[in-house]
């Protein structure tokens, strides 16, 4: 199993996303997916305190609670749990008191005494960076969090945070969770990847399948969507997106596998990437993700996918 940076966290090369737990997957379905993931050797689960506050009647924390009830029947040391703070409607932002209180809430919902990897979910410029980072350091010193990380920070703010941690002698971020996939490359590759390489950060990209577009299901803009994400996925269906799908089809045929698996395998092969994050509503969907975690692409296949997905000048969209 790959290891996250300088930690002792050895993780499966697929980070199972928990954003669908309590949203498009009910508790029974969620536990079935988690059981299948563990049976396949998976040990790395990603969630956030805000999942799934966007669902009518939800308040946030539903995903953590579902994972927590699943954990009751397992050895805690066999599972690496990552969660995040800053977006829960009742615990917004990254001020010191909020970070500490939100961590306690997550620990309670997860039914555990520690979080393995705790992220600052989105940057909060209203809170001084040093205040936020001292709160995270306190959680590490108290043993409530083992390692800390950042997500959705600009390259400039990411570099500033790392410099503060170094200067102040605080616990350092060991990982970065950026938005990164075959059709969303520019933001990470043009700045953040260099920082990750220089600072030795493990990269755990979210939306590895571009909101479902890289499963190959969304090819006809006139077709009714079966997923709440279908409209977002279809935003990628331009000339570049179609070229990416065509190349994925070719590579998938070479390996008798799915477009989904090839998309995951391409991402896993990128410099600094430890484990792509992807979610599954069903065990059948999980199977394709697991295939991707096991698949190794040839150098010429990686080059082909690199070429057709290269960002256009100024970003990823024409």
SETI-43917 format. One line per 2 residues: number of its first residue (from 1); their letters; for each residue x, y negated, z of N, C-alpha, C. Coordinates in Angstrom, 2 decimals. Each point is the difference from the previous one (the first is absolute). Layout:
<pts>
NUM> A> X,Y,Z,X,Y,Z,X,Y,Z; ...
</pts>
This chain:
<pts>
1> XX> 0.84,1.20,0.00,-0.84,-1.20,0.00,0.88,-1.25,0.00; -0.41,-1.04,-0.72,0.75,-1.25,0.04,-0.12,-0.66,1.38
3> XX> 0.99,-0.79,0.33,0.01,-0.73,1.29,-0.21,-1.48,-0.28; -0.75,-0.66,0.88,-0.22,-1.43,-0.13,1.22,-0.74,0.54
5> XX> 0.79,-0.54,-0.90,1.13,-0.86,0.34,0.86,0.60,1.10; 0.26,-0.79,1.04,0.90,0.41,1.09,-0.75,0.65,1.16
7> XX> -1.25,0.34,-0.20,-0.80,0.58,1.08,0.24,1.51,0.10; -0.71,0.63,0.92,-0.01,1.46,0.05,-1.35,0.54,-0.50
9> XX> -0.69,-0.81,-0.80,-1.29,0.39,-0.56,0.20,0.71,-1.33; -0.07,1.32,0.03,0.04,0.80,-1.23,-1.43,0.20,-0.46
11> XX> -0.29,-0.46,-1.20,-1.39,-0.04,-0.45,-0.18,0.74,-1.32; -1.20,0.51,-0.18,-0.40,0.60,-1.27,0.09,-1.07,-1.09
13> XX> 0.37,0.36,-1.24,0.17,-1.01,-1.04,-1.29,-0.59,-0.56; -1.10,0.19,0.70,-1.26,-0.67,-0.29,-0.56,-0.51,1.32
15> XX> -0.31,-1.29,0.04,-0.58,-0.62,1.18,-1.52,-0.06,-0.21; -0.74,0.79,0.74,-1.45,0.09,-0.21,-0.68,-1.26,0.51
17> XX> -0.69,-0.71,-0.90,-0.68,-1.23,0.37,-1.31,0.27,0.73; -0.22,-0.72,1.08,-1.21,0.18,0.80,-1.05,-1.07,-0.24
19> XX> 0.17,-0.82,-1.05,-0.97,-1.08,-0.23,-1.39,0.52,-0.37; -0.09,1.22,-0.54,-1.31,0.54,-0.38,-0.72,0.68,1.16
21> XX> 0.72,0.27,1.08,-0.61,0.71,1.13,-1.01,-0.90,0.70; -1.26,0.44,0.00,-1.06,-0.82,0.57,-0.61,-0.96,-1.01
23> XX> 0.50,0.02,-1.22,-0.53,-0.84,-1.08,-0.61,0.92,-1.05; 0.78,0.43,-0.99,-0.53,0.90,-1.03,0.11,1.46,0.40
25> XX> 0.68,0.29,1.09,0.06,1.35,0.56,-0.51,-0.05,1.43; -1.05,0.78,0.30,-0.50,0.02,1.37,0.97,0.81,0.87
27> XX> -0.33,0.13,1.28,0.95,0.65,0.92,0.26,1.45,-0.39; -1.03,0.72,-0.39,0.20,1.41,-0.38,0.92,0.09,-1.22
29> XX> -0.25,-0.81,-1.01,0.85,0.01,-1.20,1.42,-0.44,0.33; 0.11,-1.01,0.84,1.32,-0.51,0.38,0.82,1.08,0.70
31> XX> -0.63,0.71,0.93,0.71,1.05,0.72,0.37,1.15,-0.93; -0.84,0.28,-0.98,0.33,1.06,-0.97,1.24,-0.39,-0.81
33> XX> 0.08,-1.26,-0.42,1.17,-0.47,-0.73,1.25,0.05,0.89; -0.13,-0.47,1.22,1.14,0.04,0.93,0.45,1.43,0.28
35> XX> -0.95,0.91,0.18,0.35,1.41,0.21,0.77,0.55,-1.20; -0.48,-0.28,-1.21,0.64,0.51,-1.21,1.39,-0.60,-0.17
37> XX> 0.12,-1.28,0.31,1.30,-0.67,-0.08,1.00,0.65,0.95; -0.41,0.22,1.22,0.89,0.64,0.98,0.34,1.43,-0.41
39> XX> -0.96,0.73,-0.54,0.24,1.38,-0.43,1.01,0.05,-1.14; 0.08,-1.08,-0.79,0.95,-0.05,-1.11,1.37,-0.51,0.43
41> XX> 0.16,-0.27,1.28,1.27,-0.50,0.51,0.03,-1.49,0.24; -1.12,-0.68,-0.27,-0.06,-1.45,0.19,0.01,-0.37,1.46
43> XX> 0.72,-1.07,0.34,0.08,-0.43,1.40,-0.08,-1.50,0.19; -0.27,-0.76,-1.09,0.13,-1.46,0.04,-1.32,-0.64,-0.41
45> XX> -0.64,-0.71,0.95,-1.33,-0.58,-0.21,0.07,-1.50,0.24; -0.58,-0.77,-0.92,0.02,-1.46,0.07,-1.41,-0.53,0.20
47> XX> -0.14,-0.95,0.92,-1.30,-0.63,0.22,0.23,-1.45,0.42; -1.05,-0.67,0.46,0.10,-1.38,0.49,-1.17,-0.25,0.95
49> XX> 0.19,-0.95,0.91,-1.07,-0.27,0.96,-1.23,-0.60,-0.67; 0.17,-0.56,-1.20,-1.14,-0.64,-0.68,-0.82,0.97,-0.84
51> XX> 0.46,1.22,-0.23,-0.74,0.95,-0.83,-1.17,0.56,0.80; -1.26,-0.07,-0.39,-0.51,-0.57,-1.23,-1.01,-1.09,0.33
53> XX> 0.54,-1.16,0.43,-0.84,-1.12,0.44,-0.85,-0.58,-1.12; 0.37,0.28,-1.26,-0.74,-0.57,-1.14,-1.32,0.73,-0.27
55> XX> -0.21,1.13,0.64,-1.23,0.78,-0.21,-1.11,-0.60,0.89; -1.17,-0.26,-0.54,-1.08,-0.54,0.83,-0.24,0.87,1.23
57> XX> -0.07,-0.62,1.16,-0.23,0.72,1.24,1.27,0.46,0.70; 1.14,-0.13,-0.67,1.27,0.38,0.61,0.67,-1.22,0.62
59> XX> 0.88,0.25,0.96,0.70,-1.10,0.64,1.51,0.09,-0.14; 0.49,1.07,-0.63,1.45,0.24,-0.09,0.42,1.02,1.03
61> XX> 0.99,0.79,-0.34,0.48,1.04,0.90,-0.62,1.35,-0.24; -0.95,0.09,-0.94,-0.67,1.28,-0.25,0.99,1.06,-0.49
63> XX> 0.92,-0.38,-0.87,0.97,0.96,-0.50,0.89,0.50,1.13; 0.51,-0.90,0.82,0.84,0.42,1.13,-0.75,0.97,0.90
65> XX> -1.26,-0.28,0.28,-0.78,0.86,0.89,-0.18,1.39,-0.59; -0.25,0.08,-1.30,-0.16,1.30,-0.67,1.31,0.78,0.07
67> XX> 1.11,-0.68,-0.26,1.31,0.66,0.09,0.27,0.44,1.44; -0.36,-0.85,0.95,0.21,0.33,1.41,-0.74,1.26,0.42
69> XX> -1.24,0.14,-0.46,-0.76,1.21,0.36,0.60,1.23,-0.68; 0.55,-0.18,-1.19,0.68,1.12,-0.68,1.27,0.40,0.74
71> XX> 0.72,-0.99,0.53,1.25,0.27,0.71,-0.19,0.82,1.27; -1.19,-0.04,0.58,-0.22,0.71,1.26,0.33,1.48,-0.09
73> XX> -0.19,0.58,-1.18,0.24,1.43,-0.15,1.40,0.32,-0.49; 0.91,-0.99,0.03,1.33,0.21,-0.56,1.09,-0.46,0.95
75> XX> 1.19,0.52,-0.22,1.16,-0.49,0.74,0.35,-1.38,-0.52; 0.05,-0.98,0.89,0.26,-1.39,-0.42,1.33,-0.13,-0.72
77> XX> 1.01,0.77,0.40,1.32,-0.12,-0.60,0.06,0.51,-1.43; -1.04,0.69,-0.44,0.00,0.53,-1.36,-0.52,-0.99,-1.03
79> XX> -0.51,-1.15,0.47,-0.62,-0.98,-0.91,0.65,-1.37,0.20; 0.37,-0.63,-1.10,0.53,-1.37,0.03,-1.15,-0.93,-0.36
81> XX> -0.36,-0.87,0.94,-1.12,-0.91,-0.18,0.50,-1.42,-0.18; -0.43,-0.62,-1.11,0.28,-1.41,-0.25,-1.32,-0.77,0.04
83> XX> 0.00,-1.13,0.69,-1.17,-0.88,-0.04,0.48,-1.44,-0.01; -0.95,-0.94,-0.06,0.35,-1.40,-0.28,-0.85,-0.95,0.84
85> XX> 0.51,-1.22,0.12,-0.69,-1.06,0.75,-0.01,-1.28,-0.83; -1.07,-0.76,0.16,-0.19,-1.39,-0.45,-1.33,-0.24,-0.68
87> XX> -0.69,1.08,-0.45,-1.21,-0.21,-0.80,-1.29,0.45,0.68; 0.06,0.58,1.19,-1.24,0.39,0.68,-0.82,-1.25,0.32
89> XX> -1.29,-0.01,-0.34,-0.81,-1.22,0.22,0.02,-0.48,1.45; 0.12,0.91,0.94,0.04,-0.39,1.40,1.38,-0.25,0.53
91> XX> 1.04,0.34,-0.78,1.38,-0.18,0.41,0.81,-0.56,-1.17; -0.38,-1.17,-0.50,0.69,-0.52,-1.19,1.33,-0.66,0.34
93> XX> 0.93,0.07,-0.92,1.23,-0.75,0.11,1.12,0.73,0.71; 1.14,-0.70,0.09,1.22,0.60,0.54,0.60,-0.80,1.15
95> XX> -0.87,-0.72,0.73,0.45,-0.62,1.24,0.37,1.07,1.02; 0.86,-0.35,0.94,0.52,0.98,0.96,-1.10,0.76,0.72
97> XX> -0.92,-0.72,0.62,-1.03,0.66,0.80,-0.87,0.91,-0.86; -0.27,-0.43,-1.23,-0.84,0.81,-0.87,0.71,1.28,-0.41
99> XX> 1.28,-0.08,-0.35,0.75,1.19,-0.38,0.00,1.02,1.13; 0.26,-0.46,1.22,0.05,0.92,1.14,-1.37,0.62,0.28
101> XX> -1.06,-0.81,-0.07,-1.35,0.51,0.26,-0.45,0.94,-1.11; 0.30,-0.34,-1.24,-0.40,0.84,-1.13,0.69,1.35,0.06
103> XX> 1.25,0.02,0.42,0.71,1.28,0.14,-0.69,0.88,1.03; -0.42,-0.58,1.09,-0.72,0.78,1.03,-1.30,0.56,-0.58
105> XX> -0.71,-0.80,-0.77,-1.24,0.47,-0.63,0.28,1.17,-0.94; 1.06,-0.12,-0.80,0.32,1.08,-0.94,0.41,1.27,0.74
107> XX> 0.78,-0.14,1.06,0.40,1.17,0.80,-1.24,0.71,0.56; -0.96,-0.79,0.46,-1.22,0.59,0.57,-0.78,0.74,-1.07
109> XX> -0.19,-0.64,-1.15,-0.78,0.65,-1.06,0.70,1.25,-0.53; 1.31,-0.06,-0.09,0.76,1.14,-0.50,0.16,1.09,1.06
111> XX> -0.30,-0.32,1.25,0.11,0.99,1.07,1.42,0.46,0.23; 0.95,-0.93,-0.06,1.41,0.34,0.13,0.70,-1.03,0.88
113> XX> 1.20,0.35,0.44,0.75,-0.94,0.84,1.06,-0.75,-0.80; 0.11,0.30,-1.31,0.97,-0.73,-0.80,-0.40,-0.01,-1.47
115> XX> 0.41,-1.05,-0.69,-0.16,-0.13,-1.44,1.39,0.20,-0.60; 0.10,0.83,-1.00,1.32,0.29,-0.58,0.54,-1.15,-0.82
117> XX> -0.85,-0.63,-0.80,0.42,-1.10,-0.86,-1.10,-1.06,0.02; 0.34,-1.19,0.48,-0.99,-1.06,0.20,0.35,-1.17,-0.91
119> XX> -0.95,-0.36,-0.88,0.22,-1.05,-0.99,-0.65,-1.32,0.40; 0.68,-1.08,-0.34,-0.67,-1.29,-0.16,-0.68,0.06,-1.37
121> XX> -1.35,0.06,0.00,-0.75,0.35,-1.20,0.09,-1.09,-1.07; -0.36,-1.23,0.37,0.12,-1.16,-0.89,0.69,-1.11,0.76
123> XX> 0.81,-0.75,-0.68,0.69,-1.12,0.63,-1.02,-0.97,0.59; 0.36,-0.59,1.13,-0.85,-0.99,0.67,0.86,-1.22,0.26
125> XX> -0.06,-0.97,-0.89,0.88,-1.16,0.11,-0.43,-0.94,1.12; -1.16,0.24,0.60,-0.41,-0.82,1.14,0.71,0.43,1.28
127> XX> 0.59,1.17,0.01,0.75,0.49,1.15,1.49,-0.08,-0.30; 0.80,-0.61,0.86,1.45,-0.04,-0.25,0.54,1.42,-0.17
129> XX> 0.84,0.19,-1.01,0.55,1.33,-0.26,0.70,0.56,1.23; 0.75,-0.83,0.68,0.75,0.50,1.15,-0.95,0.50,1.10
131> XX> -1.15,-0.64,0.15,-0.98,0.45,1.00,-0.56,1.37,-0.38; -0.35,0.15,-1.27,-0.50,1.29,-0.47,1.03,1.10,0.20
133> XX> 1.23,-0.28,-0.39,1.04,1.02,0.05,0.38,0.35,1.43; -0.08,-0.94,0.91,0.25,0.30,1.41,-1.10,0.90,0.57
135> XX> -1.23,-0.21,-0.46,-1.10,0.88,0.46,0.22,1.42,-0.49; 0.40,0.16,-1.24,0.29,1.34,-0.51,1.16,0.62,0.76
137> XX> 1.01,-0.78,0.28,1.15,0.49,0.76,-0.43,0.48,1.39; -0.91,-0.75,0.63,-0.50,0.40,1.32,-0.69,1.36,-0.06
139> XX> -0.80,0.21,-1.04,-0.69,1.29,-0.15,0.99,1.15,-0.15; 1.09,-0.25,-0.72,1.03,1.03,-0.16,0.67,0.27,1.34
141> XX> 0.37,-1.06,0.72,0.68,0.18,1.30,-0.90,0.71,1.01; -1.30,-0.21,-0.10,-0.94,0.65,0.93,-0.31,1.44,-0.40
143> XX> 0.46,0.43,-1.18,-0.23,1.37,-0.44,-1.36,0.22,-0.63; -0.76,-1.06,-0.23,-1.31,0.14,-0.60,0.07,0.12,-1.53
145> XX> 1.08,-0.49,-0.55,0.27,0.07,-1.44,1.43,0.49,-0.17; 0.19,0.95,-0.92,1.35,0.52,-0.22,0.79,-0.87,-0.98
147> XX> -0.63,-0.36,-1.11,0.67,-0.81,-1.01,-0.97,-1.01,-0.57; 0.54,-1.09,-0.56,-0.85,-1.07,-0.51,0.34,-0.29,-1.46
149> XX> -0.94,-0.65,-0.68,0.14,-0.23,-1.44,-0.87,-1.18,-0.42; 0.17,-0.41,-1.25,-0.77,-1.11,-0.55,-0.71,0.40,-1.27
151> XX> -1.12,-0.68,-0.27,-0.77,0.24,-1.21,-0.55,-1.33,-0.47; -0.06,-0.20,-1.32,-0.62,-1.20,-0.58,0.67,-1.30,0.45
153> XX> 1.32,0.02,0.03,0.78,-1.21,0.23,0.67,-0.40,-1.30; 0.14,-1.30,-0.23,0.78,-0.45,-1.15,1.46,0.39,0.22
155> XX> 0.77,0.02,-1.07,1.42,0.32,0.14,0.68,-0.99,0.93; -0.38,-1.27,-0.09,0.62,-1.03,0.84,-0.30,0.21,1.48
157> XX> -1.27,0.28,0.31,-0.38,0.21,1.39,0.56,1.33,0.54; 0.09,0.99,-0.86,0.59,1.27,0.38,1.46,-0.21,0.40
159> XX> 0.75,-0.71,-0.83,1.41,-0.26,0.31,0.13,-0.82,1.29; -0.90,-0.97,0.19,0.04,-0.83,1.21,-0.26,0.85,1.24
161> XX> -0.97,0.89,-0.06,-0.31,0.85,1.14,1.18,0.88,0.37; 0.63,0.60,-0.99,1.14,0.88,0.26,1.17,-0.79,0.60
163> XX> 0.19,-1.23,-0.47,1.07,-0.84,0.54,-0.27,-0.35,1.47; -1.26,-0.28,0.33,-0.36,-0.31,1.39,0.25,1.21,0.89
165> XX> -0.40,1.17,-0.45,0.21,1.21,0.80,1.49,0.22,0.26; 0.81,-0.23,-1.01,1.45,0.17,0.16,0.56,-1.03,0.98
167> XX> -0.40,-1.25,-0.18,0.53,-1.07,0.84,-0.42,0.13,1.46; -1.27,0.40,0.22,-0.54,0.06,1.35,0.23,1.35,0.69
169> XX> 0.58,0.95,-0.73,0.21,1.33,0.58,-1.29,0.76,0.24; -0.98,-0.21,-0.86,-1.30,0.65,0.13,-0.04,1.30,-0.78
171> XX> -0.95,0.86,0.34,-0.24,1.21,-0.78,-0.23,-0.40,-1.46; 0.64,0.72,-0.91,-0.06,-0.38,-1.42,-1.02,0.82,-0.76
173> XX> -0.57,-0.65,-0.99,-0.86,0.74,-0.92,0.83,1.08,-0.69; -0.58,1.17,-0.11,0.68,1.12,-0.66,-0.63,0.32,-1.34
175> XX> -1.15,-0.60,-0.27,-0.74,0.36,-1.21,-0.77,-1.20,-0.54; -0.39,0.12,-1.25,-0.79,-1.01,-0.68,-1.12,0.71,-0.75
177> XX> -1.21,-0.54,0.13,-1.13,0.56,-0.72,-0.50,-1.05,-1.01; 0.47,0.07,-1.25,-0.42,-0.95,-1.01,-1.08,0.57,-0.92
179> XX> -0.64,-0.87,-0.74,-0.90,0.40,-1.08,0.90,0.32,-1.19; 0.03,1.27,-0.42,0.96,0.40,-1.03,-0.49,1.28,-0.66
181> XX> -0.03,-0.02,-1.32,-0.37,1.18,-0.78,0.39,-0.26,-1.46; -0.34,0.93,-0.88,0.41,-0.11,-1.40,-0.50,-1.26,-0.71
183> XX> -1.14,-0.53,0.41,-0.53,-1.20,-0.66,0.11,-1.25,0.86; 0.56,0.14,1.20,0.25,-1.15,0.88,1.45,0.10,0.46
185> XX> 0.91,-0.47,-0.84,1.42,0.16,0.28,0.72,-1.29,0.36; -0.42,-1.10,-0.58,0.78,-1.23,0.06,0.23,-0.49,1.43
187> XX> -1.06,-0.06,0.80,0.11,-0.61,1.33,1.05,0.72,0.86; 0.05,1.33,-0.09,0.97,0.74,0.81,1.39,-0.01,-0.64
189> XX> 0.05,0.28,-1.29,1.30,0.18,-0.64,0.77,-1.31,-0.16; -0.70,-1.12,-0.05,0.66,-1.29,-0.20,0.17,-0.74,1.32
191> XX> 0.77,0.62,0.90,0.32,-0.66,1.27,-0.04,0.91,1.20; -1.11,0.68,0.23,-0.13,0.80,1.21,0.86,1.26,-0.04
193> XX> 0.13,0.61,-1.18,0.81,1.21,-0.07,1.45,-0.28,0.36; 0.52,-1.12,-0.44,1.38,-0.37,0.32,0.18,-0.11,1.51
195> XX> -0.98,-0.59,0.68,0.08,-0.13,1.46,-0.06,1.38,0.66; -0.90,0.84,-0.49,-0.11,1.35,0.56,1.31,0.77,-0.16
197> XX> 0.62,-0.13,-1.15,1.28,0.68,-0.23,1.08,-0.55,0.92; 0.07,-1.30,0.10,1.05,-0.64,0.81,-0.17,0.30,1.49
199> XX> -1.24,0.00,0.47,-0.27,0.16,1.43,-0.27,1.45,0.39; -0.02,0.90,-0.98,-0.23,1.41,0.31,-1.42,0.31,0.45
201> XX> -0.98,-0.70,-0.58,-1.40,0.23,0.36,-0.57,1.15,-0.82; -0.76,0.88,0.64,-0.75,1.00,-0.72,-1.25,-0.62,-0.57
203> XX> -0.29,0.27,-1.27,-1.15,-0.62,-0.67,-1.13,1.02,-0.13; -1.19,-0.42,0.44,-1.19,0.85,0.01,-1.10,-0.76,-0.74
205> XX> -0.07,0.13,-1.32,-0.90,-0.85,-0.79,-1.47,0.38,0.17; -0.85,-1.01,0.13,-1.44,0.25,0.05,-0.61,-0.24,-1.38
207> XX> -1.27,0.45,-0.14,-0.70,-0.02,-1.29,0.88,0.65,-1.07; 0.56,1.15,0.36,0.89,0.72,-0.91,-0.68,0.35,-1.31
209> XX> -1.33,0.11,0.02,-0.75,0.36,-1.21,-0.78,-1.18,-0.57; 0.39,-1.21,0.39,-0.60,-1.21,-0.56,-1.52,0.02,0.09
211> XX> -0.49,0.20,1.23,-1.44,0.01,0.28,-0.75,1.06,-0.81; 0.73,1.04,-0.39,-0.61,1.10,-0.75,0.30,-0.01,-1.48
213> XX> 0.51,-1.13,-0.53,0.27,-0.08,-1.44,0.98,1.07,-0.44; 1.02,0.27,0.82,1.05,0.95,-0.40,-0.39,1.45,0.23
215> XX> -1.27,0.24,0.32,-0.52,1.37,-0.05,-0.43,0.36,-1.42; -0.15,-1.03,-0.86,-0.45,0.22,-1.36,-1.51,0.08,-0.15
217> XX> -0.73,-0.24,1.08,-1.47,0.12,-0.06,-0.66,-1.21,-0.65; 0.69,-1.13,-0.01,-0.64,-1.24,-0.42,0.57,-0.45,-1.35
219> XX> -0.59,0.52,-1.06,0.47,-0.30,-1.36,-1.05,-0.70,-0.84; -1.23,-0.02,0.45,-1.11,-0.58,-0.77,-0.66,-1.10,0.83
221> XX> 0.19,-1.26,-0.37,-0.57,-1.09,0.80,-1.52,0.02,0.04; -0.64,0.73,-0.92,-1.47,0.04,-0.04,-0.56,1.11,0.87
223> XX> 0.87,0.93,0.45,-0.49,1.14,0.78,-0.32,-0.44,1.42; -1.09,0.49,0.59,-0.31,-0.35,1.38,1.04,0.58,0.94
225> XX> 0.39,-0.75,1.00,1.02,0.46,0.94,-0.58,0.90,1.07; 0.75,1.03,0.37,-0.44,0.90,1.06,0.58,-0.39,1.35
227> XX> 0.89,-0.98,0.01,0.70,-0.39,1.21,-0.21,-1.48,0.26; 0.01,-0.42,1.28,-0.06,-1.43,0.30,1.16,-0.78,-0.60
229> XX> 1.06,0.71,-0.39,1.17,-0.67,-0.54,-0.01,-0.08,-1.52; -1.00,0.52,-0.66,0.05,0.13,-1.45,0.19,-1.35,-0.70
231> XX> -0.69,-1.03,0.45,0.14,-1.31,-0.64,1.42,-0.51,0.12; 0.61,0.17,1.17,1.39,-0.43,0.20,0.95,0.80,-0.87
233> XX> -0.24,1.31,-0.11,0.87,0.85,-0.81,-0.03,-0.42,-1.46; -1.17,-0.38,-0.48,-0.14,-0.35,-1.41,0.70,-1.31,-0.35
235> XX> 0.41,-0.77,0.99,0.75,-1.22,-0.27,1.33,0.30,-0.68; 0.49,1.23,0.16,1.28,0.38,-0.59,-0.15,0.52,-1.44
237> XX> -1.23,0.09,-0.49,-0.22,0.62,-1.30,0.22,-1.01,-1.13; 1.25,-0.48,-0.11,0.40,-0.85,-1.11,0.94,0.82,-0.89
239> XX> 0.66,-0.65,-0.95,0.89,0.74,-0.91,1.12,0.70,0.77; 0.56,-0.70,0.96,1.07,0.62,0.79,-0.52,1.17,0.80
241> XX> -1.16,-0.16,0.61,-0.59,1.09,0.78,-0.29,1.22,-0.85; -0.51,-0.22,-1.21,-0.27,1.13,-0.90,1.29,0.70,-0.41
243> XX> 1.06,-0.78,-0.21,1.29,0.60,-0.36,0.54,0.84,1.15; -0.18,-0.48,1.21,0.44,0.77,1.18,-0.78,1.31,0.08
245> XX> -1.30,-0.06,-0.19,-0.81,1.22,0.06,0.41,0.99,-1.09; 0.29,-0.50,-1.19,0.41,0.90,-1.08,1.31,0.70,0.34
247> XX> 0.94,-0.74,0.57,1.27,0.62,0.39,-0.20,0.99,1.14; -0.86,-0.33,0.94,-0.31,0.92,1.09,-0.63,1.29,-0.54
249> XX> -0.89,-0.14,-0.96,-0.61,1.18,-0.62,1.07,0.92,-0.58; 0.98,-0.58,-0.71,1.06,0.80,-0.62,0.82,0.74,1.05
251> XX> 0.40,-0.71,1.03,0.84,0.61,1.04,-0.79,1.05,0.77; -1.26,-0.29,0.30,-0.84,0.96,0.71,-0.15,1.29,-0.81
253> XX> -0.16,-0.14,-1.31,-0.12,1.19,-0.86,1.28,0.82,0.03; 1.14,-0.67,0.05,1.29,0.72,0.06,0.10,0.89,1.23
255> XX> -0.64,-0.42,1.09,0.10,0.72,1.27,-1.28,0.76,0.36; -0.97,-0.03,-0.89,-1.30,0.63,0.28,-0.55,-0.46,1.33
257> XX> 0.04,-1.30,0.19,-0.49,-0.58,1.25,-0.87,-1.21,-0.32; -0.36,-0.76,1.00,-0.93,-1.12,-0.17,0.74,-1.32,-0.13
259> XX> -0.70,-0.98,-0.56,0.50,-1.37,-0.06,0.27,-0.52,1.41; -0.86,0.35,0.93,0.19,-0.41,1.39,1.35,0.47,0.52
261> XX> 0.30,1.27,-0.21,1.25,0.57,0.51,1.21,-0.70,-0.61; -0.05,-0.29,-1.30,1.13,-0.66,-0.65,0.17,-1.42,0.55
263> XX> -1.09,-0.70,0.24,0.07,-1.36,0.55,0.67,0.01,1.37; -0.35,0.96,0.83,0.63,0.12,1.32,1.47,0.35,-0.14
265> XX> 0.31,0.93,-0.90,1.39,0.44,-0.18,0.89,-1.13,-0.50; -0.52,-0.84,-0.93,0.78,-1.15,-0.47,0.34,-0.92,1.16
267> XX> -0.98,-0.30,0.84,0.21,-0.92,1.11,0.99,0.59,1.01; -0.14,1.27,0.29,0.89,0.65,0.96,1.45,-0.01,-0.48
269> XX> 0.21,-0.07,-1.32,1.35,0.03,-0.55,0.68,-1.37,-0.02; -0.71,-1.06,0.38,0.56,-1.34,-0.08,0.96,-0.28,1.17
271> XX> 1.02,-0.81,-0.25,0.96,-0.33,1.07,-0.69,-0.56,1.23; 0.42,0.43,1.14,-0.45,-0.41,1.35,-1.31,0.63,0.43
273> XX> -0.78,0.58,-0.92,-1.31,0.55,0.36,0.18,1.31,0.76; -0.64,0.09,1.17,0.05,1.21,0.84,-1.22,0.88,-0.27
275> XX> -1.18,-0.61,0.03,-1.23,0.77,-0.18,-1.11,-0.95,-0.46; -0.56,0.20,-1.19,-1.14,-0.81,-0.43,-1.21,0.25,0.90
277> XX> -0.81,-1.02,0.17,-1.24,0.12,0.76,-1.15,0.17,-0.97; -0.80,1.04,0.19,-1.19,0.21,-0.82,-1.04,0.69,0.85
279> XX> -1.26,-0.27,-0.29,-1.09,0.55,0.80,-0.83,0.97,-0.82; -0.72,0.85,0.71,-0.86,1.00,-0.64,-1.30,0.10,0.77
281> XX> -1.12,-0.05,-0.73,-1.31,0.18,0.64,-0.32,1.46,0.20; 0.60,0.87,-0.83,-0.32,1.43,0.02,1.29,0.81,-0.07
283> XX> -0.12,1.26,0.34,1.15,0.90,-0.10,0.44,0.14,-1.46; -0.96,-0.02,-0.93,0.33,0.10,-1.42,0.86,-1.18,-0.44
285> XX> -0.33,-1.19,0.44,0.82,-1.16,-0.33,1.38,0.11,0.63; 0.05,0.54,1.20,1.29,0.17,0.68,0.93,0.91,-0.78
287> XX> -0.54,1.03,-0.62,0.83,0.96,-0.73,0.86,-0.70,-1.05; -0.56,-0.96,-0.72,0.76,-0.71,-1.02,1.11,-0.85,0.62
289> XX> -0.27,-0.58,1.16,1.03,-0.78,0.69,1.14,0.90,0.45; -0.33,1.17,0.52,1.02,0.94,0.43,0.84,0.47,-1.18
291> XX> -0.65,0.22,-1.15,0.75,0.36,-1.20,1.02,-1.09,-0.34; -0.41,-1.24,0.15,0.91,-1.11,-0.29,1.18,-0.05,0.95
293> XX> -0.23,0.34,1.26,1.08,0.00,0.99,1.04,1.08,-0.31; -0.43,1.06,-0.67,0.90,1.11,-0.32,0.66,-0.15,-1.37
295> XX> -0.57,-0.83,-0.87,0.43,-0.09,-1.39,1.29,-0.81,-0.13; 0.92,0.51,-0.80,1.23,-0.74,-0.31,0.02,-0.26,-1.51
297> XX> 0.08,-1.25,-0.37,-0.02,-0.39,-1.40,1.42,-0.04,-0.56; 0.13,0.33,-1.28,1.28,-0.06,-0.68,0.39,-1.46,-0.23
299> XX> 1.29,-0.24,-0.17,0.49,-1.36,-0.19,-0.65,-0.67,-1.20; -0.19,0.74,-1.09,-0.60,-0.61,-1.18,-1.47,-0.33,0.24
301> XX> -0.68,0.78,0.82,-1.40,-0.29,0.33,-0.08,-1.26,0.86; 0.91,-0.13,0.95,0.02,-1.21,0.83,0.29,-1.24,-0.86
303> XX> 0.94,0.14,-0.93,0.31,-1.13,-0.88,-1.21,-0.39,-0.85; -0.70,0.98,-0.52,-1.19,-0.26,-0.82,-1.04,-0.78,0.80
305> XX> -0.25,0.43,1.21,-0.98,-0.69,0.85,0.49,-1.39,0.40; 1.30,-0.12,0.25,0.56,-1.32,0.31,-0.24,-0.97,-1.15
307> XX> 0.23,0.47,-1.22,-0.09,-0.87,-1.16,-1.42,-0.50,-0.25; -0.97,0.91,0.05,-1.37,-0.42,-0.32,-0.63,-0.83,1.11
309> XX> 0.54,0.11,1.22,-0.59,-0.73,1.12,0.81,-1.24,0.38; 1.04,-0.30,-0.76,0.85,-1.16,0.35,-0.85,-1.25,0.12
311> XX> 0.20,-0.78,1.07,-0.78,-1.23,0.16,0.25,-0.96,-1.16; -1.04,-0.70,-0.41,0.16,-1.05,-1.00,0.63,-1.21,0.66
313> XX> 0.47,-0.94,-0.78,0.64,-1.19,0.54,-0.92,-0.70,0.98; 0.51,-0.22,1.20,-0.77,-0.73,1.01,-0.90,0.84,0.86
315> XX> -0.05,1.30,-0.23,-0.85,0.83,0.85,-0.37,1.29,-0.67; -1.08,0.63,0.47,-0.42,1.30,-0.52,-1.10,-0.09,-1.03
317> XX> -0.60,-1.16,-0.18,-1.11,-0.14,-0.93,0.39,-0.92,-1.16; -0.51,0.32,-1.16,0.26,-0.84,-1.16,-0.79,-1.30,0.12
</pts>
